[in-house]
Amino acid sequence: MSNVLSPAAAAAFIDHTLLAPDATEEAVEALCAEAVEHGFKGVCVNPWHVPRVAARLAGQLPLAITVAGFPLGAGQTAAKALEAGLAVDQGAMEVDMVLNIGALKGGDADFVRQDIAQVVGACAGRPVKVILETCLLTDAEKELACRLCAEAGAAFVKTSTGFARSGATEADVALLRRVVGPGMGVKASGGIRTASDMLRMLAAGADRIGASAGVAIVREFAEGGSR
């Protein structure tokens, strides 16, 4: 990975994200405008905002992306699947769901696999990214989670919600990439605020970046690269 990307090349990796509970309609409109201006890969918002974002981005490059079971992952499987399916019906092009972390840590692999698979099924072919919340897992649990995600038909594994005690690390991204191989996506999210942060995650194996600081990151690349 080069230590410098063009602003357009950098933007193409980024899901421009606003998942704060107090995000207003006006803030989401501004997020969409920034995504179109800079050419971000997607706009990731909470489910209530999906119809607005899907309408705003219709026919344009950024994808409308939302979350399910966010941020804890501990809801009922049927509720996660319903939430995800409704979002797809309303125009979401990708869904980032949160793994049932307690079930994984408790050793119930069959339940975790089924939980993911039902959301994947509800999304009717739209890519599902599974948020592992890596800061809460051991390396062995991360490896198991990756395998279960692959078996359940997920398109990506993702490091973090951004709402736990820490976010993405190079070590975790590298571990996820090693386990899933080249056939699945790896999304790094949580605490990625600079061009240098982003480049480290890409070098470790990420092929998608979730960030609320996307505009600042792209502007940094426009000024000559990472610091």
N, C-alpha and C positions, 0 to 999 in steps of 0.2 A: 504494500500500500504506500503510495507516494505520500510525502509529508505535506503536499499541497494539492488541494482539489479546486477546480473552478467553482464559483458559487452555484452554478446550475447543477454541476455534478454532485456537490454536497447536498443540495436541496432535495435531489431525487432519492436520497436515502431516508429522509426525515418525515416522520409522522408528527405534524405540528399539533401540539397537544394542549388541551385545556380541560382538566377534570376536577377543578376546584368546585366544592359544593355551592359556592356563592357566585359562580359564573352566570352572568346575565345574558339575555338575548343580544344586547348590544355588543358585549365582549365576544360572543361567538360570531357575530357578523364580522367584527374586526379580524378575528382569527381566520375566517374564510377569505377575507380580502387579502390578508398577508400571504396565505397559502397560494392563492392564485398569482399574486404579484411575484413571488419568489419561486414558484414551481415546486412546492413541496409534494412529496409522494402522497400524503393524506392529511386529513384533519380528524383528530381523535377527540371525541366529546362524550359526555354522558348521554344516556338514551333519550332523555326528554328533548334534547336538542337535535336528534337525528332528522326529523322531517324538515326542519329549517335548513340544516346543513346540506342534506341531499338535494333540496330544491335550489339552494344557492350555488351548488357545485355542478348541477346537471350539465352534462356536455363539456365539462372542463377537466383538466388534468387531475387535480387532487381528488383522492378517494374519500368518501364519507365513511368514517370508521367509528365504532362505538365499543362499549365494554359491557360485560355481563357478569353478574355475581360480584360486582366491584364495590369496595376494594378488598373484602375479606374472603370471598370464595366459599363461605360457609352456609350459603342458602340451600334450599331444597333443589335437587336436580331439576325437577319439573319447572320450578320457577326460573332457574337459569335458562333452560331451553326455551321457555315461553318468552322471556325477555329478549333472548337472542333472535328468535324467529320473528317476533314483532318488529324488531329493529331492521331486519333484512326486508320484511314486507314494506317498511317505511323508507327504504332506500339505502340502508347501510351496505357497503360493499365488502367490509371485513369486520370481524368481531373479535375483540380481545377479552377472553374469559379468564377468571381467576380459578386456579386449581383449588380443590378442597384440601387445604394444607393439613388440617387436623386428621383427615382420613388417611392421607399419605403417611404422616408421621406415626399414625396408629397401626400401620401395616395393612390397611384394607385396600390392596392394589386393585382388586376387582371392582370395588366401588368407584375408585378414582378413574379407572378406565371407562366405566359405564357413564360416569358423570360427564366426562369429556365427550364421549361418543354421542350422547344424546344432544349436546349442544351442537356438535358438528352436524348431526342429522337435521336439526332444526334450521341450520343455516343454508340448507339446500344448495350446497356446492360453493358457497362463499367461503373464503379462507378464514379459518379460526386460528388465532394465536392464543396459546395457553400461558398465562402468567404464573410462574412458579414461586415467586417471592423468595428468591435464592438466599437472602440473608437469614431466613428462618430454617433453612435446610442444611443437613450435612451433605458432604460430597456424594455419599452413597445414595441419599434420598434424591439429590438432583439427578443422578444417573438413572435411578428408577423412574422418576417423573418423566424424563425424556423418553424413555422406552415406552411408557404408558401413553404418552401423547402421540407417539408414532403409531402405536397399535390402534389407537382410537381415531386416527385419521386427521389429526390436527396438521395444519400447514406450517406453523411456527411454534417454537418455544420462546418465551420472553422472560427476561430476568425479574422484573420488579413492577409493582404498582406505582412506586414513588411515594407511597403513604406509610411504608414501614420504616424501620430504623435506619436502613441504608439502601442504596440502589445498586446499579450495575457495577461490576468490577471486571477488569480484564481477565482475571483467573476464572471467574464464573462463565464469562462469554466463551473462553477457550474450552472449558469443560463441556459446555452445552454443544459447541460445534463438534468437538471430538466424538461425543456420544451419538448425535443425530446424523453426523456425516454430511455429505453434500446434498442430500435429497430433501432436507427440510430447511426452513428459514430459522434464523436466530435474530431476535430483536432485543437490543440493549436499551434499557430505559431506567430512569431514576438517577438524578444527579449529573446528567450530561449537559454541561453548560457552556463549554468552550469548543473551539475547533480542535484543540489538542485532545480534549476528552473524547471527541467523536472519532478522531483518527486512531486513538488507542483501541477503541471498541471495534472499529472496522478491521484493524490489524489482527485483533484477537479472534476474529471470525464472524462478527455481526454483519448481517446484510440489510438490516433495518434499524433505525434509531428513533426512539421516542423521546421527544424533548419539548418542553415549554419555552426553551430559549432558542428556538430555531432561527428566528430573525437575527439575533445577535451572532449566532454561529456562522450563518451565511455571510453576514457583513464582515466578520473576521476573515473568512476566506477571501472576500473581495479586497481586503486590505493587504493580502499577501500571504495568508496561510496561518498556521498554528503558532501559538506563543508558548 
